[in-house]
Amino acid sequence: MEWKNRADAVIIGGGILGIATAYYLAKMGMRDVVILERGTVCCGSTGRCGAGIRAQWGTEMNCRLAIATIGIFEHLEDELGMSIGLNQCGYLLVAYSAQELANLRSYMKLQNELGIESRTVSLDEAREICPALDAGDAEGFTYHARDGHADPFLTTYAFLEAAKGMGVVCHRKTECTGIRIKYDAAVGVSTSKGDIDAGIVINCAGGYASQVAAMAGVDLPNWGERHEIMITEPVEPGICPPMLMSFSGNYYIQQRPHGSIICGMSPAGHHHSAECGTTWQFITRMSRVLNRLLPATRDIRVVRHWSGLYDMTPDGSPIIGETDVKNFYHSTGYSGHGFMLAPIAGKILAQHLTGTQPDIDFSPLDYRRFARGELITEPNIT
Ligand SMILES: Cc1cc2nc3c(=O)[nH]c(=O)nc-3n(C[C@H](O)[C@H](O)[C@H](O)COP(=O)(O)OP(=O)(O)OC[C@H]3O[C@@H](n4cnc5c(N)ncnc54)[C@H](O)[C@@H]3O)c2cc1C
């Protein structure tokens, strides 16, 4: 691939955030956009995720971002001209105590005020939505029909192909090794294949975002957290159409169209990690939860088990925007929900960088909010 020494924007990271951002920058008229990926496209968290998409959040910011991103997902196949595997099967949230149900109801009120049509459902209706569900111990449920999931590989490649069609260049196996700075402003990057001068540098390095930020002396509060996930052999399709999720129960479970079940839970202890890897403890704990909720899965086998990094922030909300180093931007810290937010996050950052009013004011997601003590603490995460 031709190597150019100069670009309007260089994006570090070939996951869905970097690639969606590149797509929107090109679409909004930026000419030379270059993506640097040290491995292969989707080798990071994007290719390892559950790819769930939901609007049932507990902060106004995440609700606004999520309902806007769902609106984009709903038209993305037409826009990009490729399949993204979107399945709007809804998210069924399960509460196990009166307090948890009261919390879900109060977030639902906020969601409804913002145009998200989430609602509470009875146990009988929950069983209609999810025929194999055994949740007699649940206190209650909320449901939003426009939630669902998509295929993370198809979605990312659809963005990439459309971006390439507009001139975006993606250099795989190319590591960003330094951010070049002049007079407190980023002026380009050093890479394993040579330098590139750039008007703008954007950090979309997912679980490695704080290492990339440190190349410019920027101290992001992000950390990587390893999350395991597994997939079973197929069972009868349609036993669990929605994404089943519980914050206190610590699980998310979805059935793929061909019948396999993908499920995950958060790690005990939430330790910081830069490494992926798998444990028997996860399979044991996860299988027990799965078998209890969906007894029809009791005799099936796990066919694959892997892990990836959540790119965490102290308040569970992303960091989008410029830092003290001018022209050095970040779109990071998605804390386990970056797949779903990537379309809207890419769009609003590109709008800002091309001089258009962003659809959503993302200035509260500035990284200086931590120093100011203005956290946007998201309660609806495990
Ligand atoms: C098990 C699991 C389940 C998840 N489930 C969901 C879900 O249901 N819904 C949801 O919305 N999100 C989910 N997520 C989170 C989601 O995967 C991430 O938020 C999202 O993929 C982040 O995308 P990204 O592009 O920022 O990061 P990544 O996909 O990790 O991409 C970053 C890329 O940067 C590259 N990179 C790093 N450093 C450098 C460098 N110096 N030079 C060049 N390249 C570099 C890496 O190789 C990597 O490919 C899940 C994550 C995991 C691990």
Ligand as a Chemical Component Dictionary entry (heavy atoms), coordinates in Angstrom:
data_LIG
# 
_chem_comp.id                   LIG 
_chem_comp.type                 NON-POLYMER 
_chem_comp.pdbx_formal_charge   0 
_chem_comp.three_letter_code    LIG 
# 
loop_
_chem_comp_atom.comp_id 
_chem_comp_atom.atom_id 
_chem_comp_atom.alt_atom_id 
_chem_comp_atom.type_symbol 
_chem_comp_atom.charge 
_chem_comp_atom.model_Cartn_x 
_chem_comp_atom.model_Cartn_y 
_chem_comp_atom.model_Cartn_z 
_chem_comp_atom.pdbx_ordinal 
LIG C1  C1  C 0 -16.031 -9.726 26.233 1  
LIG C2  C2  C 0 -16.478 -8.370 25.748 2  
LIG C3  C3  C 0 -17.835 -8.144 25.504 3  
LIG C4  C4  C 0 -18.262 -6.895 25.061 4  
LIG N1  N1  N 0 -19.583 -6.698 24.770 5  
LIG C5  C5  C 0 -19.995 -5.512 24.276 6  
LIG C6  C6  C 0 -21.345 -5.328 23.909 7  
LIG O1  O1  O 0 -22.189 -6.218 24.046 8  
LIG N2  N2  N 0 -21.700 -4.113 23.397 9  
LIG C7  C7  C 0 -20.806 -3.090 23.235 10 
LIG O2  O2  O 0 -21.192 -2.013 22.784 11 
LIG N3  N3  N 0 -19.507 -3.255 23.580 12 
LIG C8  C8  C 0 -19.078 -4.419 24.094 13 
LIG N4  N4  N 0 -17.785 -4.596 24.452 14 
LIG C9  C9  C 0 -16.878 -3.440 24.391 15 
LIG C10 C10 C 0 -16.415 -3.199 22.967 16 
LIG O3  O3  O 0 -15.809 -4.362 22.481 17 
LIG C11 C11 C 0 -15.409 -2.055 22.952 18 
LIG O4  O4  O 0 -15.885 -0.950 23.692 19 
LIG C12 C12 C 0 -15.145 -1.591 21.531 20 
LIG O5  O5  O 0 -14.894 -2.684 20.684 21 
LIG C13 C13 C 0 -13.979 -0.638 21.539 22 
LIG O6  O6  O 0 -13.605 -0.395 20.217 23 
LIG P1  P1  P 0 -12.232 0.331  19.961 24 
LIG O7  O7  O 0 -12.138 0.520  18.497 25 
LIG O8  O8  O 0 -12.117 1.511  20.848 26 
LIG O9  O9  O 0 -11.130 -0.679 20.527 27 
LIG P2  P2  P 0 -10.473 -1.968 19.876 28 
LIG O10 O10 O 0 -11.395 -2.764 19.084 29 
LIG O11 O11 O 0 -9.728  -2.647 20.976 30 
LIG O12 O12 O 0 -9.443  -1.341 18.851 31 
LIG C14 C14 C 0 -8.278  -0.649 19.292 32 
LIG C15 C15 C 0 -7.165  -1.054 18.364 33 
LIG O13 O13 O 0 -6.039  -0.228 18.628 34 
LIG C16 C16 C 0 -4.901  -0.982 18.276 35 
LIG N5  N5  N 0 -3.735  -0.339 18.882 36 
LIG C17 C17 C 0 -3.459  -0.211 20.198 37 
LIG N6  N6  N 0 -2.299  0.454  20.356 38 
LIG C18 C18 C 0 -1.848  0.751  19.111 39 
LIG C19 C19 C 0 -0.695  1.422  18.611 40 
LIG N7  N7  N 0 0.242   1.928  19.436 41 
LIG N8  N8  N 0 -0.541  1.554  17.265 42 
LIG C20 C20 C 0 -1.475  1.044  16.403 43 
LIG N9  N9  N 0 -2.584  0.394  16.827 44 
LIG C21 C21 C 0 -2.761  0.253  18.158 45 
LIG C22 C22 C 0 -5.214  -2.362 18.833 46 
LIG O14 O14 O 0 -4.448  -3.359 18.184 47 
LIG C23 C23 C 0 -6.712  -2.493 18.559 48 
LIG O15 O15 O 0 -6.987  -3.225 17.386 49 
LIG C24 C24 C 0 -17.318 -5.842 24.889 50 
LIG C25 C25 C 0 -15.964 -6.064 25.123 51 
LIG C26 C26 C 0 -15.543 -7.324 25.542 52 
LIG C27 C27 C 0 -14.075 -7.549 25.776 53 
# 
loop_
_chem_comp_bond.comp_id 
_chem_comp_bond.atom_id_1 
_chem_comp_bond.atom_id_2 
_chem_comp_bond.value_order 
_chem_comp_bond.pdbx_ordinal 
LIG C1  C2  SING 1  
LIG C2  C3  SING 2  
LIG C2  C26 DOUB 3  
LIG C3  C4  DOUB 4  
LIG C4  N1  SING 5  
LIG C4  C24 SING 6  
LIG N1  C5  DOUB 7  
LIG C5  C6  SING 8  
LIG C5  C8  SING 9  
LIG C6  O1  DOUB 10 
LIG C6  N2  SING 11 
LIG N2  C7  SING 12 
LIG C7  O2  DOUB 13 
LIG C7  N3  SING 14 
LIG N3  C8  DOUB 15 
LIG C8  N4  SING 16 
LIG N4  C9  SING 17 
LIG N4  C24 SING 18 
LIG C9  C10 SING 19 
LIG C10 O3  SING 20 
LIG C10 C11 SING 21 
LIG C11 O4  SING 22 
LIG C11 C12 SING 23 
LIG C12 O5  SING 24 
LIG C12 C13 SING 25 
LIG C13 O6  SING 26 
LIG O6  P1  SING 27 
LIG P1  O7  DOUB 28 
LIG P1  O8  SING 29 
LIG P1  O9  SING 30 
LIG O9  P2  SING 31 
LIG P2  O10 DOUB 32 
LIG P2  O11 SING 33 
LIG P2  O12 SING 34 
LIG O12 C14 SING 35 
LIG C14 C15 SING 36 
LIG C15 O13 SING 37 
LIG C15 C23 SING 38 
LIG O13 C16 SING 39 
LIG C16 N5  SING 40 
LIG C16 C22 SING 41 
LIG N5  C17 SING 42 
LIG N5  C21 SING 43 
LIG C17 N6  DOUB 44 
LIG N6  C18 SING 45 
LIG C18 C19 SING 46 
LIG C18 C21 DOUB 47 
LIG C19 N7  SING 48 
LIG C19 N8  DOUB 49 
LIG N8  C20 SING 50 
LIG C20 N9  DOUB 51 
LIG N9  C21 SING 52 
LIG C22 O14 SING 53 
LIG C22 C23 SING 54 
LIG C23 O15 SING 55 
LIG C24 C25 DOUB 56 
LIG C25 C26 SING 57 
LIG C26 C27 SING 58 
# 
